[in-house]
Amino acid sequence: MSDDYGYINARIRAMRSFLLKEEDYLEALREKTPDEFNSFLSSRASYAQDFQESLITQSVSSLGDEALKLNLCRIFKKMLRFSEGEPQKLMLILLGWWDIYNLKTIIRGILGFKDKTEIIQALIPAGRWDLEFLKQLKKNNNRDWFAIHKERYLKELAQIETFVDALLIEMNKHDIIETPSGKKSLHRIYRDTRFSKDKTPYKINWGGGFKRATKKRRGGYYFHIEPGNTFVAGGFWDPEPKDLKRIRDEFSHDATAMRKILKSKSFINAFGGLIGEQLKTTPKGFDADEPAIDLIRYKQFLLVHNFSDKEVLADDFLKRVNETFKKMRPFFDYMTEVLTTDVNGVSTIS
């Protein structure tokens, strides 16, 4: 990134080559139907990528509008990525116009009794998604600095809530989540320092979790966004003693299904392997020479996938997080079956 006005101006001027020419506008005006206009738009290199992405979720009549929105958002984010300092602040002021647009969209959606999913999809996320606030907070983790930057914190928090709301919508397409909203999923940024030697008052990450609905769906999801240490996780952090005993009994009886999951290519590519705290000795009631003793020693059963800062800032970050969570399902389905039946496969849920 740069705060050199000359450099930034040159980059933006170079981007002018992607703009439509006068003859392009005249051709667009000759199109008489949505299909014809979509064909025109998709034939322009600067819009082709956005048009292809729009094909996934939009009807034919709204393809053009969605492609234009995606293009606008992509260009704004690109401009913010190659600038910093005062030039970036000026751009953010300019792009703040879209906050007004989005607020009007929300109001129209509420008044029109639109579904929350429809409203979120209509928003233009032109605001900045970055890690700078968290970086600054790490350097200035004190109440005075935070008070001065409280307004920025609230704006960043609102962006995170919007991101997690959208993630929640996607996750409910392949799972049933009990957590009602992005806001409810987020952990507070304020640290409890009463029993800690570390007295810094604020966490330096955004974090939160989703609870799967009812006893028929076991396991939970967690996300952690922090410069240089972003990851998503899922599994069983602190199983109740009876659940831990049931899991170990299943491993002792037959760990074939669990090993098949752990050795699958998709599992290894996404998570590497099962992690979690383990006993150094053999748990009470089990033999040290059991074939599954390596699994029986686990006290936690966790899956973790890390993301680089570059991946966090990429436009497809939400999609990749959702896909990673989705890849946890074979593991969750297996553990749910174990924890809702006895060793003979009889349901224990009344």
BALOBA-1460 file (C-alpha; in Angstrom, 3 decimals):
// residues 350
<rec num="1" residu="m" x="0.000" y="0.000" z="0.000"/>
<rec num="2" residu="s" x="1.060" y="3.594" z="-0.487"/>
<rec num="3" residu="d" x="0.243" y="7.114" z="0.688"/>
<rec num="4" residu="d" x="1.895" y="8.654" z="-2.390"/>
<rec num="5" residu="y" x="-0.746" y="10.705" z="-4.212"/>
<rec num="6" residu="g" x="1.145" y="10.490" z="-7.496"/>
<rec num="7" residu="y" x="1.349" y="6.705" z="-7.366"/>
<rec num="8" residu="i" x="-2.315" y="6.319" z="-6.393"/>
<rec num="9" residu="n" x="-3.407" y="8.779" z="-9.083"/>
<rec num="10" residu="a" x="-1.429" y="6.827" z="-11.691"/>
<rec num="11" residu="r" x="-3.035" y="3.547" z="-10.612"/>
<rec num="12" residu="i" x="-6.541" y="5.000" z="-10.794"/>
<rec num="13" residu="r" x="-5.886" y="6.674" z="-14.164"/>
<rec num="14" residu="a" x="-4.666" y="3.322" z="-15.494"/>
<rec num="15" residu="m" x="-7.982" y="1.786" z="-14.400"/>
<rec num="16" residu="r" x="-9.793" y="4.197" z="-16.734"/>
<rec num="17" residu="s" x="-8.949" y="1.868" z="-19.602"/>
<rec num="18" residu="f" x="-11.592" y="-0.517" z="-18.245"/>
<rec num="19" residu="l" x="-14.379" y="2.054" z="-18.534"/>
<rec num="20" residu="l" x="-16.985" y="1.789" z="-21.268"/>
<rec num="21" residu="k" x="-16.490" y="3.986" z="-24.319"/>
<rec num="22" residu="e" x="-19.111" y="6.279" z="-25.869"/>
<rec num="23" residu="e" x="-19.899" y="3.721" z="-28.557"/>
<rec num="24" residu="d" x="-20.482" y="1.104" z="-25.836"/>
<rec num="25" residu="y" x="-23.192" y="3.269" z="-24.269"/>
<rec num="26" residu="l" x="-24.829" y="3.775" z="-27.653"/>
<rec num="27" residu="e" x="-24.841" y="0.018" z="-28.197"/>
<rec num="28" residu="a" x="-26.332" y="-0.549" z="-24.740"/>
<rec num="29" residu="l" x="-29.157" y="1.856" z="-25.533"/>
<rec num="30" residu="r" x="-30.064" y="-0.226" z="-28.587"/>
<rec num="31" residu="e" x="-30.734" y="-3.325" z="-26.468"/>
<rec num="32" residu="k" x="-34.488" y="-3.841" z="-26.037"/>
<rec num="33" residu="t" x="-34.769" y="-6.724" z="-23.557"/>
<rec num="34" residu="p" x="-33.018" y="-7.806" z="-20.318"/>
<rec num="35" residu="d" x="-31.537" y="-10.788" z="-22.181"/>
<rec num="36" residu="e" x="-30.022" y="-8.525" z="-24.825"/>
<rec num="37" residu="f" x="-28.611" y="-6.150" z="-22.205"/>
<rec num="38" residu="n" x="-27.121" y="-9.063" z="-20.232"/>
<rec num="39" residu="s" x="-25.491" y="-10.361" z="-23.405"/>
<rec num="40" residu="f" x="-23.993" y="-6.920" z="-24.038"/>
<rec num="41" residu="l" x="-22.687" y="-6.611" z="-20.467"/>
<rec num="42" residu="s" x="-21.187" y="-10.098" z="-20.298"/>
<rec num="43" residu="s" x="-19.259" y="-9.480" z="-23.525"/>
<rec num="44" residu="r" x="-17.258" y="-6.638" z="-21.895"/>
<rec num="45" residu="a" x="-14.074" y="-7.913" z="-20.294"/>
<rec num="46" residu="s" x="-14.329" y="-5.550" z="-17.310"/>
<rec num="47" residu="y" x="-17.725" y="-6.995" z="-16.349"/>
<rec num="48" residu="a" x="-17.361" y="-10.643" z="-17.404"/>
<rec num="49" residu="q" x="-16.155" y="-11.862" z="-13.986"/>
<rec num="50" residu="d" x="-18.969" y="-10.088" z="-12.151"/>
<rec num="51" residu="f" x="-21.553" y="-11.335" z="-14.618"/>
<rec num="52" residu="q" x="-20.436" y="-14.956" z="-14.123"/>
<rec num="53" residu="e" x="-20.662" y="-14.614" z="-10.334"/>
<rec num="54" residu="s" x="-24.160" y="-13.134" z="-10.678"/>
<rec num="55" residu="l" x="-25.317" y="-16.157" z="-12.671"/>
<rec num="56" residu="i" x="-25.119" y="-18.268" z="-9.515"/>
<rec num="57" residu="t" x="-27.798" y="-16.482" z="-7.493"/>
<rec num="58" residu="q" x="-29.743" y="-14.080" z="-9.687"/>
<rec num="59" residu="s" x="-32.704" y="-14.356" z="-12.028"/>
<rec num="60" residu="v" x="-32.249" y="-13.295" z="-15.652"/>
<rec num="61" residu="s" x="-34.041" y="-9.993" z="-15.077"/>
<rec num="62" residu="s" x="-31.690" y="-8.935" z="-12.268"/>
<rec num="63" residu="l" x="-28.393" y="-10.259" z="-13.655"/>
<rec num="64" residu="g" x="-27.255" y="-6.927" z="-15.027"/>
<rec num="65" residu="d" x="-28.035" y="-5.033" z="-11.832"/>
<rec num="66" residu="e" x="-26.203" y="-7.597" z="-9.692"/>
<rec num="67" residu="a" x="-23.165" y="-7.651" z="-12.001"/>
<rec num="68" residu="l" x="-22.895" y="-3.853" z="-11.877"/>
<rec num="69" residu="k" x="-23.110" y="-3.918" z="-8.079"/>
<rec num="70" residu="l" x="-20.386" y="-6.570" z="-7.803"/>
<rec num="71" residu="n" x="-18.165" y="-4.671" z="-10.231"/>
<rec num="72" residu="l" x="-18.546" y="-1.456" z="-8.246"/>
<rec num="73" residu="c" x="-17.730" y="-3.196" z="-4.979"/>
<rec num="74" residu="r" x="-14.697" y="-4.965" z="-6.472"/>
<rec num="75" residu="i" x="-13.244" y="-1.750" z="-7.888"/>
<rec num="76" residu="f" x="-13.734" y="0.126" z="-4.594"/>
<rec num="77" residu="k" x="-11.963" y="-2.616" z="-2.644"/>
<rec num="78" residu="k" x="-9.099" y="-2.631" z="-5.144"/>
<rec num="79" residu="m" x="-8.648" y="1.133" z="-4.739"/>
<rec num="80" residu="l" x="-8.504" y="0.800" z="-0.962"/>
<rec num="81" residu="r" x="-5.941" y="-2.013" z="-1.134"/>
<rec num="82" residu="f" x="-3.295" y="0.049" z="-2.943"/>
<rec num="83" residu="s" x="-3.686" y="3.150" z="-0.770"/>
<rec num="84" residu="e" x="-3.130" y="4.035" z="2.871"/>
<rec num="85" residu="g" x="-2.871" y="7.041" z="5.143"/>
<rec num="86" residu="e" x="-4.546" y="10.303" z="4.191"/>
<rec num="87" residu="p" x="-5.421" y="9.283" z="0.581"/>
<rec num="88" residu="q" x="-7.222" y="6.211" z="1.879"/>
<rec num="89" residu="k" x="-9.142" y="8.310" z="4.418"/>
<rec num="90" residu="l" x="-10.329" y="10.602" z="1.611"/>
<rec num="91" residu="m" x="-11.478" y="7.599" z="-0.403"/>
<rec num="92" residu="l" x="-13.349" y="6.225" z="2.599"/>
<rec num="93" residu="i" x="-15.164" y="9.543" z="2.992"/>
<rec num="94" residu="l" x="-16.201" y="9.324" z="-0.663"/>
<rec num="95" residu="l" x="-17.282" y="5.700" z="-0.313"/>
<rec num="96" residu="g" x="-19.269" y="6.600" z="2.805"/>
<rec num="97" residu="w" x="-22.039" y="7.571" z="0.385"/>
<rec num="98" residu="w" x="-22.767" y="3.870" z="0.081"/>
<rec num="99" residu="d" x="-23.548" y="3.701" z="3.807"/>
<rec num="100" residu="i" x="-26.464" y="6.014" z="3.049"/>
<rec num="101" residu="y" x="-27.478" y="3.842" z="0.098"/>
<rec num="102" residu="n" x="-27.393" y="0.703" z="2.241"/>
<rec num="103" residu="l" x="-29.374" y="2.288" z="5.074"/>
<rec num="104" residu="k" x="-32.052" y="3.342" z="2.579"/>
<rec num="105" residu="t" x="-32.086" y="-0.211" z="1.196"/>
<rec num="106" residu="i" x="-32.599" y="-1.626" z="4.701"/>
<rec num="107" residu="i" x="-35.423" y="0.819" z="5.427"/>
<rec num="108" residu="r" x="-37.150" y="-0.008" z="2.132"/>
<rec num="109" residu="g" x="-36.760" y="-3.710" z="2.860"/>
<rec num="110" residu="i" x="-38.268" y="-3.404" z="6.338"/>
<rec num="111" residu="l" x="-41.171" y="-1.279" z="5.104"/>
<rec num="112" residu="g" x="-41.742" y="-3.747" z="2.278"/>
<rec num="113" residu="f" x="-41.729" y="-6.714" z="4.710"/>
<rec num="114" residu="k" x="-38.822" y="-8.291" z="2.832"/>
<rec num="115" residu="d" x="-36.986" y="-11.323" z="4.171"/>
<rec num="116" residu="k" x="-33.693" y="-10.546" z="5.944"/>
<rec num="117" residu="t" x="-31.799" y="-12.642" z="3.395"/>
<rec num="118" residu="e" x="-33.146" y="-10.551" z="0.513"/>
<rec num="119" residu="i" x="-32.161" y="-7.303" z="2.245"/>
<rec num="120" residu="i" x="-28.584" y="-8.442" z="2.942"/>
<rec num="121" residu="q" x="-28.143" y="-9.598" z="-0.651"/>
<rec num="122" residu="a" x="-29.245" y="-6.143" z="-1.870"/>
<rec num="123" residu="l" x="-26.571" y="-4.286" z="0.130"/>
<rec num="124" residu="i" x="-23.419" y="-2.977" z="-1.540"/>
<rec num="125" residu="p" x="-20.455" y="-3.884" z="0.721"/>
<rec num="126" residu="a" x="-18.297" y="-1.011" z="-0.490"/>
<rec num="127" residu="g" x="-16.997" y="-0.255" z="2.983"/>
<rec num="128" residu="r" x="-13.557" y="-1.475" z="3.990"/>
<rec num="129" residu="w" x="-13.021" y="-4.946" z="5.378"/>
<rec num="130" residu="d" x="-9.545" y="-4.862" z="6.850"/>
<rec num="131" residu="l" x="-7.471" y="-5.835" z="9.855"/>
<rec num="132" residu="e" x="-6.027" y="-2.412" z="10.590"/>
<rec num="133" residu="f" x="-8.219" y="-1.663" z="13.611"/>
<rec num="134" residu="l" x="-7.148" y="-4.907" z="15.297"/>
<rec num="135" residu="k" x="-3.487" y="-4.182" z="14.519"/>
<rec num="136" residu="q" x="-3.771" y="-0.748" z="16.095"/>
<rec num="137" residu="l" x="-5.644" y="-2.131" z="19.093"/>
<rec num="138" residu="k" x="-2.837" y="-4.634" z="19.713"/>
<rec num="139" residu="k" x="-0.334" y="-1.746" z="19.810"/>
<rec num="140" residu="n" x="-2.579" y="0.456" z="21.962"/>
<rec num="141" residu="n" x="-4.446" y="-1.959" z="24.212"/>
<rec num="142" residu="n" x="-5.594" y="0.565" z="26.805"/>
<rec num="143" residu="r" x="-8.862" y="2.245" z="27.735"/>
<rec num="144" residu="d" x="-7.810" y="5.779" z="26.763"/>
<rec num="145" residu="w" x="-6.967" y="4.800" z="23.179"/>
<rec num="146" residu="f" x="-10.115" y="2.718" z="22.890"/>
<rec num="147" residu="a" x="-12.304" y="5.571" z="24.126"/>
<rec num="148" residu="i" x="-10.845" y="7.919" z="21.495"/>
<rec num="149" residu="h" x="-11.453" y="5.309" z="18.763"/>
<rec num="150" residu="k" x="-14.824" y="4.058" z="20.035"/>
<rec num="151" residu="e" x="-16.659" y="5.312" z="16.957"/>
<rec num="152" residu="r" x="-14.318" y="3.378" z="14.666"/>
<rec num="153" residu="y" x="-14.749" y="0.276" z="16.834"/>
<rec num="154" residu="l" x="-18.534" y="0.493" z="16.488"/>
<rec num="155" residu="k" x="-18.259" y="0.817" z="12.713"/>
<rec num="156" residu="e" x="-15.918" y="-2.178" z="12.514"/>
<rec num="157" residu="l" x="-18.241" y="-4.137" z="14.799"/>
<rec num="158" residu="a" x="-21.195" y="-3.390" z="12.514"/>
<rec num="159" residu="q" x="-19.229" y="-4.691" z="9.516"/>
<rec num="160" residu="i" x="-18.328" y="-7.887" z="11.366"/>
<rec num="161" residu="e" x="-21.953" y="-8.387" z="12.393"/>
<rec num="162" residu="t" x="-23.047" y="-7.991" z="8.757"/>
<rec num="163" residu="f" x="-20.393" y="-10.477" z="7.645"/>
<rec num="164" residu="v" x="-21.451" y="-13.050" z="10.249"/>
<rec num="165" residu="d" x="-25.141" y="-12.505" z="9.444"/>
<rec num="166" residu="a" x="-24.386" y="-13.387" z="5.822"/>
<rec num="167" residu="l" x="-22.309" y="-16.387" z="6.934"/>
<rec num="168" residu="l" x="-25.176" y="-17.588" z="9.136"/>
<rec num="169" residu="i" x="-27.560" y="-17.475" z="6.182"/>
<rec num="170" residu="e" x="-25.194" y="-19.622" z="4.110"/>
<rec num="171" residu="m" x="-24.631" y="-22.113" z="6.926"/>
<rec num="172" residu="n" x="-28.349" y="-22.629" z="7.435"/>
<rec num="173" residu="k" x="-28.473" y="-23.924" z="3.871"/>
<rec num="174" residu="h" x="-26.498" y="-27.027" z="4.870"/>
<rec num="175" residu="d" x="-27.070" y="-27.211" z="8.641"/>
<rec num="176" residu="i" x="-29.593" y="-26.012" z="11.218"/>
<rec num="177" residu="i" x="-28.094" y="-23.369" z="13.483"/>
<rec num="178" residu="e" x="-29.695" y="-22.385" z="16.769"/>
<rec num="179" residu="t" x="-27.744" y="-19.108" z="17.076"/>
<rec num="180" residu="p" x="-30.277" y="-16.460" z="15.928"/>
<rec num="181" residu="s" x="-27.995" y="-13.763" z="14.483"/>
<rec num="182" residu="g" x="-24.462" y="-12.632" z="13.797"/>
<rec num="183" residu="k" x="-24.665" y="-10.215" z="16.708"/>
<rec num="184" residu="k" x="-25.650" y="-13.007" z="19.100"/>
<rec num="185" residu="s" x="-22.797" y="-15.197" z="17.868"/>
<rec num="186" residu="l" x="-20.038" y="-12.672" z="18.580"/>
<rec num="187" residu="h" x="-17.983" y="-12.680" z="21.762"/>
<rec num="188" residu="r" x="-17.505" y="-9.393" z="23.601"/>
<rec num="189" residu="i" x="-14.260" y="-7.561" z="22.882"/>
<rec num="190" residu="y" x="-13.820" y="-6.787" z="26.575"/>
<rec num="191" residu="r" x="-11.552" y="-9.207" z="28.448"/>
<rec num="192" residu="d" x="-12.294" y="-10.551" z="31.920"/>
<rec num="193" residu="t" x="-9.020" y="-9.736" z="33.678"/>
<rec num="194" residu="r" x="-10.055" y="-10.541" z="37.258"/>
<rec num="195" residu="f" x="-8.076" y="-13.775" z="37.488"/>
<rec num="196" residu="s" x="-5.492" y="-13.125" z="34.775"/>
<rec num="197" residu="k" x="-1.928" y="-11.844" z="34.995"/>
<rec num="198" residu="d" x="-2.507" y="-10.185" z="31.619"/>
<rec num="199" residu="k" x="-4.442" y="-7.017" z="32.483"/>
<rec num="200" residu="t" x="-4.869" y="-5.687" z="28.931"/>
<rec num="201" residu="p" x="-8.563" y="-4.778" z="28.751"/>
<rec num="202" residu="y" x="-9.437" y="-5.797" z="25.163"/>
<rec num="203" residu="k" x="-9.224" y="-8.846" z="22.970"/>
<rec num="204" residu="i" x="-7.249" y="-8.321" z="19.759"/>
<rec num="205" residu="n" x="-9.524" y="-10.447" z="17.582"/>
<rec num="206" residu="w" x="-13.106" y="-10.829" z="16.454"/>
<rec num="207" residu="g" x="-14.456" y="-14.167" z="17.566"/>
<rec num="208" residu="g" x="-17.682" y="-16.056" z="17.992"/>
<rec num="209" residu="g" x="-19.493" y="-19.314" z="17.547"/>
<rec num="210" residu="f" x="-22.570" y="-21.048" z="16.198"/>
<rec num="211" residu="k" x="-24.552" y="-23.662" z="18.096"/>
<rec num="212" residu="r" x="-26.172" y="-26.483" z="16.155"/>
<rec num="213" residu="a" x="-29.880" y="-26.880" z="16.893"/>
<rec num="214" residu="t" x="-31.310" y="-29.469" z="19.309"/>
<rec num="215" residu="k" x="-29.734" y="-32.546" z="20.903"/>
<rec num="216" residu="k" x="-29.969" y="-34.320" z="17.555"/>
<rec num="217" residu="r" x="-27.127" y="-32.157" z="16.202"/>
<rec num="218" residu="r" x="-23.980" y="-32.221" z="18.289"/>
<rec num="219" residu="g" x="-20.851" y="-30.112" z="17.994"/>
<rec num="220" residu="g" x="-20.269" y="-26.418" z="17.511"/>
<rec num="221" residu="y" x="-18.591" y="-23.969" z="15.128"/>
<rec num="222" residu="y" x="-16.105" y="-21.218" z="16.046"/>
<rec num="223" residu="f" x="-14.480" y="-18.390" z="14.065"/>
<rec num="224" residu="h" x="-11.483" y="-16.261" z="15.058"/>
<rec num="225" residu="i" x="-10.331" y="-13.254" z="13.011"/>
<rec num="226" residu="e" x="-6.973" y="-11.794" z="14.025"/>
<rec num="227" residu="p" x="-4.044" y="-10.387" z="12.013"/>
<rec num="228" residu="g" x="-1.669" y="-13.267" z="11.407"/>
<rec num="229" residu="n" x="-3.831" y="-15.733" z="13.335"/>
<rec num="230" residu="t" x="-7.209" y="-16.183" z="11.658"/>
<rec num="231" residu="f" x="-8.818" y="-19.601" z="11.816"/>
<rec num="232" residu="v" x="-12.131" y="-21.418" z="12.001"/>
<rec num="233" residu="a" x="-12.701" y="-24.426" z="14.199"/>
<rec num="234" residu="g" x="-15.338" y="-26.932" z="15.132"/>
<rec num="235" residu="g" x="-15.905" y="-29.911" z="17.340"/>
<rec num="236" residu="f" x="-16.020" y="-30.591" z="21.073"/>
<rec num="237" residu="w" x="-13.934" y="-28.292" z="23.261"/>
<rec num="238" residu="d" x="-14.970" y="-29.541" z="26.710"/>
<rec num="239" residu="p" x="-17.168" y="-32.660" z="26.503"/>
<rec num="240" residu="e" x="-19.203" y="-33.572" z="29.553"/>
<rec num="241" residu="p" x="-17.786" y="-36.618" z="31.398"/>
<rec num="242" residu="k" x="-20.630" y="-38.889" z="30.251"/>
<rec num="243" residu="d" x="-20.179" y="-37.771" z="26.619"/>
<rec num="244" residu="l" x="-16.413" y="-38.299" z="26.797"/>
<rec num="245" residu="k" x="-16.958" y="-41.787" z="28.223"/>
<rec num="246" residu="r" x="-19.457" y="-42.617" z="25.470"/>
<rec num="247" residu="i" x="-17.047" y="-41.455" z="22.735"/>
<rec num="248" residu="r" x="-14.206" y="-43.522" z="24.207"/>
<rec num="249" residu="d" x="-16.451" y="-46.574" z="24.514"/>
<rec num="250" residu="e" x="-17.316" y="-46.254" z="20.823"/>
<rec num="251" residu="f" x="-13.646" y="-45.995" z="19.832"/>
<rec num="252" residu="s" x="-12.883" y="-49.036" z="21.939"/>
<rec num="253" residu="h" x="-15.759" y="-50.982" z="20.380"/>
<rec num="254" residu="d" x="-15.043" y="-50.010" z="16.741"/>
<rec num="255" residu="a" x="-13.100" y="-46.976" z="15.506"/>
<rec num="256" residu="t" x="-13.293" y="-47.928" z="11.833"/>
<rec num="257" residu="a" x="-15.803" y="-45.217" z="10.854"/>
<rec num="258" residu="m" x="-13.845" y="-42.519" z="12.684"/>
<rec num="259" residu="r" x="-10.560" y="-43.527" z="11.079"/>
<rec num="260" residu="k" x="-12.191" y="-43.494" z="7.648"/>
<rec num="261" residu="i" x="-13.223" y="-39.866" z="8.194"/>
<rec num="262" residu="l" x="-9.787" y="-38.852" z="9.502"/>
<rec num="263" residu="k" x="-8.009" y="-40.489" z="6.540"/>
<rec num="264" residu="s" x="-10.248" y="-39.042" z="3.828"/>
<rec num="265" residu="k" x="-8.517" y="-36.736" z="1.365"/>
<rec num="266" residu="s" x="-11.028" y="-33.914" z="1.810"/>
<rec num="267" residu="f" x="-10.616" y="-34.037" z="5.603"/>
<rec num="268" residu="i" x="-6.819" y="-34.003" z="5.466"/>
<rec num="269" residu="n" x="-6.760" y="-31.158" z="2.927"/>
<rec num="270" residu="a" x="-9.121" y="-29.053" z="5.044"/>
<rec num="271" residu="f" x="-7.933" y="-29.788" z="8.582"/>
<rec num="272" residu="g" x="-4.754" y="-31.854" z="8.485"/>
<rec num="273" residu="g" x="-5.934" y="-34.049" z="11.321"/>
<rec num="274" residu="l" x="-7.770" y="-34.212" z="14.619"/>
<rec num="275" residu="i" x="-6.318" y="-32.002" z="17.353"/>
<rec num="276" residu="g" x="-7.054" y="-31.451" z="21.031"/>
<rec num="277" residu="e" x="-5.684" y="-32.090" z="24.497"/>
<rec num="278" residu="q" x="-4.705" y="-35.713" z="25.153"/>
<rec num="279" residu="l" x="-3.882" y="-37.788" z="28.204"/>
<rec num="280" residu="k" x="-0.307" y="-39.045" z="28.494"/>
<rec num="281" residu="t" x="-1.526" y="-42.135" z="30.301"/>
<rec num="282" residu="t" x="-4.319" y="-44.626" z="29.601"/>
<rec num="283" residu="p" x="-7.795" y="-43.487" z="30.718"/>
<rec num="284" residu="k" x="-9.341" y="-45.441" z="33.588"/>
<rec num="285" residu="g" x="-11.316" y="-48.454" z="32.385"/>
<rec num="286" residu="f" x="-9.355" y="-48.952" z="29.152"/>
<rec num="287" residu="d" x="-6.309" y="-51.046" z="28.201"/>
<rec num="288" residu="a" x="-3.049" y="-49.538" z="27.034"/>
<rec num="289" residu="d" x="-2.780" y="-52.033" z="24.173"/>
<rec num="290" residu="e" x="-6.209" y="-51.295" z="22.668"/>
<rec num="291" residu="p" x="-6.076" y="-50.746" z="18.871"/>
<rec num="292" residu="a" x="-7.741" y="-47.317" z="19.256"/>
<rec num="293" residu="i" x="-5.790" y="-46.150" z="22.299"/>
<rec num="294" residu="d" x="-4.445" y="-43.184" z="20.286"/>
<rec num="295" residu="l" x="-8.034" y="-41.916" z="19.865"/>
<rec num="296" residu="i" x="-9.171" y="-42.945" z="23.342"/>
<rec num="297" residu="r" x="-6.546" y="-40.658" z="24.933"/>
<rec num="298" residu="y" x="-8.170" y="-37.530" z="23.464"/>
<rec num="299" residu="k" x="-9.974" y="-35.206" z="25.899"/>
<rec num="300" residu="q" x="-10.948" y="-32.728" z="23.164"/>
<rec num="301" residu="f" x="-11.968" y="-33.378" z="19.567"/>
<rec num="302" residu="l" x="-11.256" y="-30.349" z="17.389"/>
<rec num="303" residu="l" x="-10.915" y="-29.465" z="13.700"/>
<rec num="304" residu="v" x="-9.039" y="-26.302" z="12.739"/>
<rec num="305" residu="h" x="-8.396" y="-24.535" z="9.434"/>
<rec num="306" residu="n" x="-6.130" y="-21.468" z="9.238"/>
<rec num="307" residu="f" x="-6.437" y="-18.505" z="6.862"/>
<rec num="308" residu="s" x="-3.730" y="-16.045" z="5.842"/>
<rec num="309" residu="d" x="-4.376" y="-12.302" z="6.051"/>
<rec num="310" residu="k" x="-4.509" y="-12.232" z="2.262"/>
<rec num="311" residu="e" x="-7.270" y="-14.847" z="2.296"/>
<rec num="312" residu="v" x="-9.184" y="-12.917" z="4.969"/>
<rec num="313" residu="l" x="-9.141" y="-9.776" z="2.823"/>
<rec num="314" residu="a" x="-10.146" y="-11.614" z="-0.360"/>
<rec num="315" residu="d" x="-13.656" y="-11.191" z="-1.759"/>
<rec num="316" residu="d" x="-14.408" y="-14.918" z="-1.398"/>
<rec num="317" residu="f" x="-13.502" y="-15.162" z="2.312"/>
<rec num="318" residu="l" x="-17.110" y="-15.718" z="3.405"/>
<rec num="319" residu="k" x="-17.554" y="-18.455" z="0.801"/>
<rec num="320" residu="r" x="-14.367" y="-20.207" z="1.903"/>
<rec num="321" residu="v" x="-15.296" y="-20.066" z="5.591"/>
<rec num="322" residu="n" x="-18.713" y="-21.525" z="4.825"/>
<rec num="323" residu="e" x="-17.196" y="-24.301" z="2.685"/>
<rec num="324" residu="t" x="-14.729" y="-25.128" z="5.474"/>
<rec num="325" residu="f" x="-17.528" y="-25.422" z="8.023"/>
<rec num="326" residu="k" x="-19.480" y="-27.585" z="5.575"/>
<rec num="327" residu="k" x="-16.539" y="-30.014" z="5.362"/>
<rec num="328" residu="m" x="-16.905" y="-30.671" z="9.103"/>
<rec num="329" residu="r" x="-20.263" y="-32.361" z="8.614"/>
<rec num="330" residu="p" x="-19.062" y="-36.002" z="8.198"/>
<rec num="331" residu="f" x="-17.222" y="-35.653" z="11.515"/>
<rec num="332" residu="f" x="-20.230" y="-33.999" z="13.193"/>
<rec num="333" residu="d" x="-22.651" y="-36.580" z="11.792"/>
<rec num="334" residu="y" x="-20.524" y="-39.427" z="13.121"/>
<rec num="335" residu="m" x="-20.107" y="-37.869" z="16.581"/>
<rec num="336" residu="t" x="-23.811" y="-37.035" z="16.736"/>
<rec num="337" residu="e" x="-24.733" y="-40.637" z="16.012"/>
<rec num="338" residu="v" x="-22.358" y="-41.810" z="18.745"/>
<rec num="339" residu="l" x="-23.647" y="-39.320" z="21.326"/>
<rec num="340" residu="t" x="-27.330" y="-39.956" z="20.630"/>
<rec num="341" residu="t" x="-27.174" y="-43.775" z="20.774"/>
<rec num="342" residu="d" x="-25.761" y="-46.420" z="23.096"/>
<rec num="343" residu="v" x="-23.029" y="-48.835" z="22.098"/>
<rec num="344" residu="n" x="-25.704" y="-51.112" z="20.554"/>
<rec num="345" residu="g" x="-26.977" y="-48.297" z="18.321"/>
<rec num="346" residu="v" x="-30.198" y="-47.730" z="20.306"/>
<rec num="347" residu="s" x="-31.315" y="-44.086" z="20.528"/>
<rec num="348" residu="t" x="-30.830" y="-42.424" z="23.890"/>
<rec num="349" residu="i" x="-32.890" y="-39.341" z="23.012"/>
<rec num="350" residu="s" x="-36.386" y="-39.388" z="24.509"/>
